[in-house]
Amino acid sequence: MANEHLGDRVGRLRRMADLTQEELAGRSGVSVDVVRKLEQRRKNSARLPTLHALAKGLGVEVTTLVGDPPGVPSNGAAEPPALVSLRRAIMPPLFAPPPEPRGVEELSLPLLRAEIEDAWTLYHAADFGRVMETLPGIIADARLAAAVGSDEQRAAGQGALAKALQLGGHLSIRLGKTDLALSSLERAMAAAEASADPLLPAMICNSVAWAYQRQNRLDDAGHLAVHAADGVERGHVHNAEGVRVWGGLLMSAATSTARSGDYDTANDMMRIAEQGAGRLASMPAPANGKLLSIFSKSSVRIERVRLAVQHARPEEALDLARGMRLSKDTPPSWRTWLLLDVARAYTDIGDAENAVKALEKLHREARAWMRHHTLAVATVNDLWSRPARPPGLRKLAEFLGIAD
């Protein structure tokens, strides 16, 4: 399934929905020529707006259309034990007796926060397997911390629980389990509202908006992000913490707008976000930036490159990426996304040599991530199908299992 051609998947889902190619084209608003070319493997990839449209026409989530993340079955097989443990941590068994109580002295909130920070670091490094192993225990400890001690201690525990459950939501999205993600984020919001951190609810809203995007609920995602950003802007942009949360929400709203087809408005929103990120240089750095929204001039520019690639503007994407200096706090996963988008942009303008160079760097820095990423496979497939194959392409094609 991981290496199944996009066209094969479209055809299989279309037949399951009992649709002809013409009917799918009509439902999705995509030309029948695109549907035919995909299913005939004459087209190896599609723009994200096209994927969203096809997913809507097929009645599935985009994650179903583009393929499963590694290690998570969708073929009716039992879920792996680690995922079951994550489910139990997010949604404890109903009507079960409570666990044996422990004393608050057994918990250390600073240690718990450090464990949550480490788990987020692993997540941003795309080490989802290790996050899935450690997160259930962290959530259990955070639940206890939120229930014992003084009012101040419980509020701090609720804040820790909110961040742990938010991470559970993000991990579930990455695993293609958006309904589980929304369950986790709903619980995270309740904890955030019981905490003493006024920015936490807005950060959870940003995560919910991302889950809605993955479900193709683009209007819901955009409205939520804009509403939350307005709330933060009214009272919390006097420091770096508030600016980062506001900026992350504005980027999310721009992404939803772009995926709805309004690239120009989205690009204007991204420019406003980039200007806002410039204010961070004159503000004291957050005391604990690891648990805040990712927002910097680098992150905005990376997202602008991504949107340009997704909307068939490869020259614009390469102009945006040219000479970019990534800040030291840019997570590895964002760096790998940038490399992939640059490779895709070079592929789209016919510069196979530079596309391969970007893919080779991606291969060195994120082998496992590249092997399972649909866009990486499609990009190498596109390059491999062309008559001229630059040096290095065969090794990449063999690594991804698509060489002749």
C-alpha positions as CSV (number, residue, x, y, z in Angstrom):
1,M,0.0,0.0,0.0
2,A,2.8,2.5,0.9
3,N,4.2,2.3,-2.7
4,E,0.9,1.9,-4.5
5,H,0.7,4.3,-7.4
6,L,-1.6,7.3,-6.8
7,G,-3.5,6.3,-10.0
8,D,-4.1,2.8,-8.8
9,R,-5.4,4.1,-5.6
10,V,-7.8,6.5,-7.3
11,G,-9.1,3.7,-9.5
12,R,-9.6,1.3,-6.6
13,L,-11.4,3.9,-4.5
14,R,-13.5,5.0,-7.6
15,R,-14.6,1.4,-8.2
16,M,-15.4,0.9,-4.5
17,A,-17.7,4.0,-4.8
18,D,-19.3,2.6,-7.9
19,L,-18.4,5.6,-10.0
20,T,-17.3,5.9,-13.6
21,Q,-14.3,8.1,-14.4
22,E,-16.8,10.7,-15.8
23,E,-18.9,10.6,-12.7
24,L,-15.8,11.1,-10.5
25,A,-14.8,14.0,-12.6
26,G,-18.2,15.6,-12.3
27,R,-18.4,15.1,-8.5
28,S,-14.9,16.5,-7.9
29,G,-14.7,19.2,-10.4
30,V,-11.5,17.7,-11.8
31,S,-11.3,17.1,-15.6
32,V,-11.9,13.6,-16.7
33,D,-8.6,13.8,-18.6
34,V,-6.7,14.2,-15.3
35,V,-8.6,11.2,-13.8
36,R,-7.7,9.1,-16.9
37,K,-4.1,10.1,-16.9
38,L,-3.7,9.2,-13.2
39,E,-5.4,5.9,-13.6
40,Q,-3.4,5.1,-16.7
41,R,-0.2,6.0,-14.8
42,R,0.6,8.7,-17.4
43,K,0.5,11.2,-14.5
44,N,2.3,10.2,-11.3
45,S,1.2,13.0,-9.0
46,A,-1.4,15.7,-8.5
47,R,-1.5,19.1,-6.8
48,L,-2.9,19.3,-3.3
49,P,-6.1,21.2,-4.4
50,T,-6.7,18.4,-7.0
51,L,-6.2,15.8,-4.3
52,H,-8.7,17.5,-2.0
53,A,-11.2,17.7,-4.9
54,L,-10.7,14.0,-5.7
55,A,-11.0,13.0,-2.1
56,K,-14.3,15.0,-1.8
57,G,-15.6,13.4,-5.0
58,L,-14.7,9.9,-3.7
59,G,-16.1,10.6,-0.2
60,V,-12.8,9.8,1.6
61,E,-10.3,11.8,3.6
62,V,-7.2,13.1,1.8
63,T,-5.0,10.8,3.9
64,T,-6.9,7.8,2.4
65,L,-6.2,9.0,-1.1
66,V,-2.5,9.7,-0.7
67,G,-1.7,6.5,1.3
68,D,-1.2,5.4,4.8
69,P,1.7,6.6,7.0
70,P,4.2,3.8,7.8
71,G,3.2,1.2,10.3
72,V,-0.5,1.9,10.5
73,P,-2.8,-0.5,8.8
74,S,-6.1,0.4,7.1
75,N,-6.8,-3.0,5.6
76,G,-8.9,-4.3,8.4
77,A,-6.0,-5.8,10.3
78,A,-5.8,-5.3,14.1
79,E,-4.1,-2.1,15.1
80,P,-0.5,-2.5,16.5
81,P,-0.2,-2.6,20.3
82,A,1.5,0.8,20.5
83,L,-1.4,2.4,18.8
84,V,-3.9,0.6,21.0
85,S,-1.9,2.0,24.0
86,L,-2.1,5.5,22.6
87,R,-5.9,5.1,22.2
88,R,-6.3,3.9,25.8
89,A,-4.2,6.8,27.1
90,I,-6.2,9.4,25.1
91,M,-9.6,7.7,25.9
92,P,-9.4,5.7,29.2
93,P,-11.7,2.7,29.4
94,L,-15.3,3.6,30.1
95,F,-16.9,2.5,33.4
96,A,-13.6,1.0,34.6
97,P,-12.5,1.4,38.3
98,P,-10.1,4.3,38.7
99,P,-6.4,3.5,39.0
100,E,-4.7,3.2,42.3
101,P,-4.1,6.7,43.7
102,R,-0.5,8.0,44.0
103,G,0.8,10.8,46.2
104,V,1.6,14.1,44.6
105,E,5.2,13.7,46.0
106,E,5.7,11.0,43.4
107,L,5.2,13.6,40.6
108,S,7.5,16.3,39.6
109,L,6.0,18.9,37.4
110,P,9.3,20.2,36.1
111,L,10.3,16.6,35.2
112,L,6.9,16.0,33.5
113,R,7.2,19.2,31.5
114,A,10.7,18.2,30.4
115,E,9.4,14.8,29.3
116,I,6.7,16.5,27.2
117,E,9.3,18.8,25.7
118,D,11.4,15.8,24.7
119,A,8.4,14.1,23.2
120,W,7.6,17.1,21.1
121,T,11.3,17.2,20.0
122,L,11.0,13.6,18.9
123,Y,7.8,14.4,17.0
124,H,9.4,17.3,15.1
125,A,12.2,15.0,14.2
126,A,9.6,12.6,12.7
127,D,10.5,9.9,15.2
128,F,6.8,8.9,15.5
129,G,7.5,5.4,16.7
130,R,9.3,6.6,19.8
131,V,6.7,9.2,20.5
132,M,4.0,6.5,20.3
133,E,5.9,4.4,22.9
134,T,6.5,7.1,25.4
135,L,3.4,9.3,25.1
136,P,0.8,7.0,26.9
137,G,2.9,7.1,30.1
138,I,3.3,10.8,29.9
139,I,-0.5,11.4,29.4
140,A,-1.2,9.1,32.4
141,D,1.2,11.1,34.6
142,A,-0.2,14.4,33.4
143,R,-3.7,13.3,34.2
144,L,-2.6,12.6,37.8
145,A,-0.8,15.9,38.0
146,A,-4.0,17.7,36.9
147,A,-6.0,16.0,39.7
148,V,-3.9,16.4,42.8
149,G,-2.2,19.1,44.9
150,S,-3.1,22.7,45.4
151,D,-5.2,24.8,43.0
152,E,-1.9,26.2,41.5
153,Q,-0.5,22.7,41.2
154,R,-3.6,21.4,39.5
155,A,-3.7,24.3,37.1
156,A,-0.1,23.6,36.2
157,G,-0.9,19.9,35.8
158,Q,-3.8,20.8,33.5
159,G,-1.4,22.8,31.3
160,A,0.9,19.8,31.1
161,L,-2.0,17.5,30.3
162,A,-3.2,19.9,27.5
163,K,0.2,19.8,25.9
164,A,0.5,16.0,26.2
165,L,-3.0,15.5,24.7
166,Q,-2.2,18.1,22.0
167,L,0.8,16.0,21.0
168,G,-1.5,12.9,21.0
169,G,-3.7,14.8,18.5
170,H,-0.8,15.7,16.3
171,L,0.6,12.1,16.4
172,S,-2.8,10.7,15.5
173,I,-3.1,13.0,12.5
174,R,0.3,11.8,11.3
175,L,-0.9,8.3,11.7
176,G,-4.0,9.0,9.6
177,K,-6.3,8.7,12.6
178,T,-8.1,12.1,12.5
179,D,-11.1,11.1,14.5
180,L,-8.8,9.9,17.3
181,A,-6.9,13.2,16.9
182,L,-10.1,15.3,17.4
183,S,-11.0,13.2,20.5
184,S,-7.5,13.9,21.9
185,L,-7.7,17.6,21.0
186,E,-11.2,18.0,22.6
187,R,-9.8,16.7,25.8
188,A,-6.7,18.9,25.4
189,M,-9.0,22.0,25.1
190,A,-10.8,21.1,28.3
191,A,-7.5,20.9,30.1
192,A,-6.2,24.1,28.5
193,E,-9.2,26.0,29.7
194,A,-8.6,24.7,33.2
195,S,-5.0,25.8,33.1
196,A,-3.5,29.1,34.0
197,D,-2.1,29.7,30.5
198,P,-4.3,32.1,28.4
199,L,-2.5,31.1,25.1
200,L,-3.1,27.3,25.4
201,P,-6.7,27.2,24.1
202,A,-5.6,29.2,21.0
203,M,-2.7,26.7,20.4
204,I,-5.2,23.8,20.7
205,C,-7.4,25.6,18.2
206,N,-4.5,25.6,15.7
207,S,-4.2,21.9,16.1
208,V,-7.9,21.3,15.6
209,A,-7.7,23.5,12.4
210,W,-5.0,21.2,11.1
211,A,-7.1,18.1,11.8
212,Y,-10.0,19.8,9.9
213,Q,-7.7,20.5,7.0
214,R,-6.8,16.8,6.8
215,Q,-10.5,16.0,6.7
216,N,-11.0,18.5,3.9
217,R,-13.2,20.6,6.2
218,L,-11.4,23.7,4.9
219,D,-14.1,26.3,5.9
220,D,-14.2,25.0,9.4
221,A,-10.4,25.0,9.6
222,G,-10.1,28.6,8.3
223,H,-12.9,30.1,10.4
224,L,-11.5,28.5,13.6
225,A,-8.0,29.7,12.9
226,V,-9.1,33.3,12.1
227,H,-11.3,33.5,15.2
228,A,-8.6,32.2,17.5
229,A,-6.0,34.5,15.8
230,D,-8.2,37.5,16.4
231,G,-8.6,36.7,20.0
232,V,-4.8,36.4,20.5
233,E,-4.2,39.6,18.5
234,R,-6.6,41.6,20.8
235,G,-4.7,40.9,24.0
236,H,-1.6,38.8,23.7
237,V,0.8,40.1,21.0
238,H,2.9,42.2,23.4
239,N,5.4,39.4,23.8
240,A,7.1,36.7,21.8
241,E,4.8,34.0,23.1
242,G,1.7,35.7,21.9
243,V,3.2,36.6,18.5
244,R,4.2,33.0,17.9
245,V,0.8,31.7,18.7
246,W,-0.9,34.4,16.6
247,G,1.4,33.8,13.7
248,G,0.9,30.1,13.8
249,L,-2.8,30.6,13.6
250,L,-2.5,33.1,10.7
251,M,-0.4,30.6,8.8
252,S,-3.0,27.9,9.4
253,A,-5.8,30.2,8.1
254,A,-3.7,31.0,5.0
255,T,-3.2,27.3,4.3
256,S,-6.9,26.6,4.5
257,T,-7.6,29.6,2.2
258,A,-5.0,28.4,-0.3
259,R,-6.4,24.8,-0.3
260,S,-9.9,26.3,-1.0
261,G,-8.5,27.7,-4.2
262,D,-7.8,31.4,-3.2
263,Y,-4.0,31.4,-3.5
264,D,-3.7,35.2,-3.8
265,T,-5.6,35.9,-0.5
266,A,-3.6,33.2,1.2
267,N,-0.3,34.7,-0.1
268,D,-1.3,38.1,1.3
269,M,-2.0,36.5,4.7
270,M,1.4,34.8,4.6
271,R,3.1,38.1,3.8
272,I,1.4,39.7,6.9
273,A,2.6,36.7,8.9
274,E,6.1,37.1,7.7
275,Q,6.1,40.8,8.6
276,G,4.8,39.8,12.1
277,A,7.6,37.3,12.5
278,G,10.0,40.2,12.0
279,R,8.9,41.6,15.3
280,L,10.2,38.7,17.2
281,A,13.8,39.9,16.7
282,S,13.1,42.9,19.0
283,M,11.4,40.8,21.7
284,P,12.9,38.7,24.5
285,A,12.9,35.1,23.5
286,P,10.2,32.9,25.2
287,A,11.2,31.3,28.4
288,N,10.2,27.9,27.0
289,G,9.8,28.0,23.3
290,K,9.6,24.2,22.8
291,L,6.0,24.1,23.9
292,L,4.9,27.0,21.8
293,S,3.6,27.2,18.2
294,I,6.3,27.0,15.6
295,F,6.5,30.5,14.1
296,S,9.5,32.4,12.7
297,K,10.5,34.1,9.4
298,S,11.9,30.7,8.4
299,S,8.7,28.8,9.1
300,V,6.6,31.3,7.2
301,R,8.9,31.2,4.2
302,I,8.9,27.4,4.2
303,E,5.1,27.4,4.2
304,R,5.0,30.0,1.4
305,V,7.3,27.7,-0.7
306,R,5.0,24.8,0.0
307,L,1.9,26.6,-1.1
308,A,3.6,27.9,-4.3
309,V,4.6,24.4,-5.2
310,Q,1.2,23.0,-4.5
311,H,-0.5,25.6,-6.7
312,A,1.7,25.1,-9.8
313,R,4.0,28.1,-9.2
314,P,7.4,26.4,-9.2
315,E,9.4,29.5,-10.3
316,E,7.8,31.5,-7.5
317,A,8.6,28.7,-5.0
318,L,12.3,28.6,-6.1
319,D,12.5,32.4,-5.8
320,L,11.2,32.2,-2.3
321,A,13.5,29.4,-1.3
322,R,16.7,31.0,-2.9
323,G,19.1,32.2,-0.3
324,M,16.9,31.3,2.6
325,R,18.7,31.1,6.0
326,L,16.9,28.8,8.3
327,S,16.8,29.8,12.0
328,K,18.4,27.4,14.4
329,D,15.1,26.5,16.0
330,T,13.6,25.3,12.7
331,P,12.5,21.7,13.4
332,P,14.1,18.9,11.2
333,S,10.7,18.0,9.8
334,W,10.3,21.5,8.4
335,R,13.7,21.3,6.8
336,T,12.9,18.0,5.1
337,W,9.6,19.5,3.8
338,L,11.5,22.4,2.3
339,L,14.0,20.1,0.5
340,L,11.1,18.0,-0.9
341,D,9.2,21.1,-2.1
342,V,12.4,22.5,-3.7
343,A,12.9,19.1,-5.5
344,R,9.3,19.2,-6.7
345,A,9.7,22.7,-8.0
346,Y,12.8,21.9,-9.9
347,T,11.0,18.8,-11.3
348,D,8.1,21.0,-12.5
349,I,10.3,23.4,-14.4
350,G,12.2,20.5,-16.0
351,D,15.5,21.0,-14.1
352,A,16.1,17.3,-13.3
353,E,19.7,17.8,-12.2
354,N,18.9,20.2,-9.4
355,A,15.9,18.2,-8.5
356,V,18.1,15.1,-7.9
357,K,20.5,17.2,-5.9
358,A,17.8,18.3,-3.5
359,L,16.4,14.7,-3.3
360,E,19.9,13.4,-2.6
361,K,20.2,15.8,0.3
362,L,16.8,14.7,1.5
363,H,17.9,11.1,1.3
364,R,20.9,11.8,3.5
365,E,18.9,13.7,6.1
366,A,15.6,11.8,6.3
367,R,15.9,8.3,4.7
368,A,12.9,6.7,6.5
369,W,10.7,9.8,6.0
370,M,11.5,9.9,2.3
371,R,10.8,6.3,1.7
372,H,7.2,6.6,3.0
373,H,6.3,10.0,1.7
374,T,3.9,10.0,-1.2
375,L,5.2,13.2,-2.8
376,A,8.8,12.0,-2.6
377,V,7.9,8.8,-4.4
378,A,5.9,10.6,-7.0
379,T,8.6,13.1,-7.7
380,V,11.3,10.4,-8.2
381,N,8.7,8.5,-10.3
382,D,8.2,11.6,-12.5
383,L,12.0,12.1,-13.0
384,W,12.5,8.3,-13.7
385,S,9.8,8.3,-16.4
386,R,11.7,11.0,-18.4
387,P,14.2,10.1,-21.2
388,A,17.2,11.9,-19.6
389,R,18.2,10.6,-16.2
390,P,20.8,12.6,-14.4
391,P,23.5,11.0,-12.2
392,G,22.2,9.9,-8.8
393,L,18.6,9.3,-9.9
394,R,19.0,5.5,-10.2
395,K,20.2,5.2,-6.6
396,L,17.1,7.1,-5.4
397,A,14.8,5.1,-7.6
398,E,16.3,1.8,-6.3
399,F,15.9,3.1,-2.7
400,L,12.2,3.8,-3.3
401,G,11.7,0.5,-5.2
402,I,10.6,2.1,-8.5
403,A,13.7,1.4,-10.7
404,D,13.2,-0.8,-13.8
